Amino acid sequence: MKKDVLITISGIQSDKDRESDKIELVTSGSYYKKNNKHYLLYDEIFGEQEEVTKNIARFDSDGFHITKSGFTNVDMSFEQNKRNMTNYITPYGSMLLGVDASRVDVVEKDESIQVDIAYSLDINYEHIADCTLHMDIQSRDGSEEIILS
C-alpha cells in the first residue's frame, strides 16, 4: 500500500561568519499520497551509538512539515514567507527554534519528487544560520503511486 522510495537529502547551513556545514543523507523510505498531500516516512541514524530518529514528512504546494521522534524530537514547519516556532528536544536539552522560510518548492514528476527549501534558522531568538535543503525522492520499483482517499 505504500510505495518504496530512495530519498537523498542534502543541505547547507551557513553561519554569520560565512562558514558552511554540509549534510547529506541517503536512505530508503515509504511514500504515499492522501487527500492531495504527500507523505514520506523514513529513519535517520545518529552517531556511533546508532540512535534512530523516525521522520514523517507531510507536504504539498503550501508547505513542508516534518515530525521527528526518537533520538531527537521536533515538529518543524516550512511555509514560504512565514515564521514558525517550535521546540527542538535532544538528549542534551531543549531549544526554541525559529524557522523563517523564504522559498518552498515542490516539483512532482511521474517517478520522482524534488523539494527545495531556503530558510533562516534561529535558536532562542538568535540567528544561527541561513540554510538550504534539497530532497530528491525517487521511486525504487517504478510502480505508480498509491492514492488513498
VMD Tcl script that draws the C-alpha trace (Angstrom):
set ca {
  {0.00 0.00 0.00}
  {2.99 2.29 0.38}
  {5.50 2.97 -2.30}
  {9.18 2.16 -1.68}
  {11.39 5.18 -2.37}
  {15.03 6.19 -2.25}
  {15.50 9.55 -0.50}
  {18.53 11.79 -0.93}
  {18.67 14.77 1.42}
  {21.34 17.43 1.11}
  {21.65 20.76 2.79}
  {23.93 23.63 3.65}
  {23.92 25.76 6.80}
  {25.91 29.00 6.50}
  {26.54 30.91 9.72}
  {27.04 34.65 10.11}
  {30.80 34.24 9.52}
  {30.01 32.58 6.16}
  {31.30 29.21 7.35}
  {29.23 26.37 5.95}
  {28.28 22.93 7.16}
  {27.04 20.41 4.62}
  {24.77 17.49 5.34}
  {23.91 14.55 3.16}
  {21.75 11.55 3.86}
  {20.72 8.74 1.54}
  {18.09 6.38 2.90}
  {15.10 4.32 1.90}
  {11.58 5.10 2.97}
  {7.88 4.80 2.25}
  {5.79 7.26 0.29}
  {2.07 7.72 -0.22}
  {-0.35 10.43 -1.22}
  {-3.63 11.09 0.57}
  {-6.07 13.98 0.04}
  {-3.57 15.76 -2.27}
  {-0.84 15.71 0.41}
  {2.43 13.82 0.06}
  {3.62 11.68 2.99}
  {7.15 10.39 3.42}
  {8.30 8.07 6.22}
  {11.98 7.32 6.84}
  {14.53 6.77 9.61}
  {17.75 8.64 10.38}
  {20.58 7.11 12.39}
  {22.75 9.37 14.58}
  {26.23 8.89 15.99}
  {28.26 5.89 16.83}
  {25.51 4.56 19.10}
  {23.28 4.36 16.00}
  {20.37 6.11 17.72}
  {17.31 6.16 15.46}
  {15.00 9.09 14.77}
  {11.79 8.35 12.89}
  {10.67 11.03 10.40}
  {7.27 11.76 8.95}
  {7.21 14.48 6.29}
  {3.92 15.95 5.03}
  {3.99 18.38 2.15}
  {2.08 20.00 -0.67}
  {2.32 23.25 -2.62}
  {1.56 25.24 0.56}
  {4.41 23.99 2.73}
  {6.61 21.26 4.14}
  {6.16 19.85 7.65}
  {8.35 17.28 9.34}
  {7.93 15.46 12.63}
  {10.96 13.76 14.13}
  {10.71 11.38 17.07}
  {13.30 9.24 18.81}
  {16.86 10.41 19.48}
  {15.71 13.97 18.68}
  {12.13 15.26 18.76}
  {10.73 18.20 16.81}
  {7.78 19.25 14.67}
  {9.04 21.78 12.11}
  {7.00 23.71 9.54}
  {8.41 25.42 6.47}
  {5.90 27.79 4.88}
  {7.04 30.39 2.37}
  {7.31 33.90 3.86}
  {6.06 32.71 7.24}
  {7.95 32.36 10.53}
  {7.28 29.22 12.57}
  {8.47 28.47 16.11}
  {8.96 25.04 17.67}
  {10.75 23.25 20.48}
  {13.66 21.02 19.45}
  {14.24 18.36 22.07}
  {17.56 16.50 22.19}
  {19.12 14.19 24.79}
  {21.18 17.23 25.83}
  {18.26 19.61 26.39}
  {15.55 21.61 24.65}
  {15.94 24.64 22.36}
  {13.42 27.06 20.87}
  {13.83 27.05 17.07}
  {12.63 29.76 14.72}
  {12.26 28.82 11.05}
  {11.65 31.57 8.50}
  {11.31 30.05 5.02}
  {11.89 32.29 2.03}
  {11.31 29.53 -0.53}
  {9.47 26.21 -0.53}
  {9.29 24.49 -3.93}
  {7.79 21.05 -4.60}
  {8.13 19.60 -8.10}
  {6.30 16.35 -8.77}
  {7.16 14.14 -11.75}
  {6.00 10.65 -12.71}
  {8.56 8.73 -10.66}
  {10.16 11.43 -8.52}
  {9.57 14.46 -6.34}
  {12.01 17.31 -5.73}
  {11.70 19.53 -2.64}
  {13.80 22.69 -2.30}
  {13.65 24.89 0.79}
  {15.59 28.05 1.69}
  {15.23 29.26 5.26}
  {16.73 31.23 8.10}
  {17.25 29.41 11.40}
  {17.43 30.89 14.86}
  {17.84 29.28 18.28}
  {16.36 31.03 21.31}
  {15.76 34.14 19.13}
  {19.41 34.36 18.00}
  {20.09 33.99 14.25}
  {22.26 30.94 13.74}
  {22.33 30.19 10.03}
  {20.90 30.64 6.57}
  {20.07 27.21 5.22}
  {19.09 25.32 2.10}
  {17.56 21.86 2.00}
  {17.09 19.67 -1.06}
  {15.21 16.37 -1.08}
  {15.21 14.04 -4.07}
  {12.59 11.31 -3.69}
  {12.84 8.56 -6.31}
  {10.66 5.51 -6.84}
  {12.62 2.32 -6.12}
  {10.36 -0.04 -8.01}
  {8.95 2.06 -10.84}
  {5.35 1.38 -9.82}
  {2.64 4.01 -9.81}
  {1.94 5.91 -6.62}
  {-0.92 4.77 -4.45}
  {-3.51 7.44 -3.76}
  {-5.63 6.91 -0.66}
  {-8.87 8.78 -0.18}
}
mol new
graphics top color blue
foreach p $ca { graphics top sphere $p radius 0.5 }
foreach p [lrange $ca 0 end-1] q [lrange $ca 1 end] { graphics top cylinder $p $q radius 0.2 }
display resetview
